[in-house]
C-alpha cells in the first residue's frame, strides 16, 4: 500500500489529525518522512499503531505507559510475562481507585441522606459538612 497523508491515516485510525500530531510530539509515533512538497507521508503500519494507542487508552493506560508497552513490543529481551506484570499493576491501581470512589460515594450518600432537600442553603447539612473542620467527609487511608 502506498504512503498515506496524515488525513488518511487519521480517518482510518478513527482519530483526528491533531491527535496524530500530538502523538508524534509525545514520541509515540515517529515523525514520518516528507515528500518534496513538504507533506508527510505515513506508512500503513501507523494506522495499526494508532489503534493500539487508542485501545490501550480505553483500558486505562496513560500515554507514558503506552510508550513503555510499545517499547516492550520491539525489545527482543522482553517477555510476555513482563507485559502481564504491567497489566496486573494497572489493574491493581484501578482497584485502588475503585475503592477510593466507593468510599467517596458512601460518604456522599450519608450527606445526601442527612438532607431533606428543603429549607434555606444556610442550613443545608451537605454544605455544612463541607464547611466543617471537625467532620471528615472523605478520608483516604493514610491521608486522614
Secondary structure, 3 states (H helix, E strand, C coil): CCCECHHHHHHHHCCCHHHHHHHHHCCCCCCCCECCCCCECECCHHHHHHHHHHHHHHCCCCHHHHHHHHHHHHCCCCCHHHHHHHHHHHHHHHHHHHHHHHHHHHHHHHHHHHCCCCCCHHHCHHHHHHHCCCCCCCCCCCCC
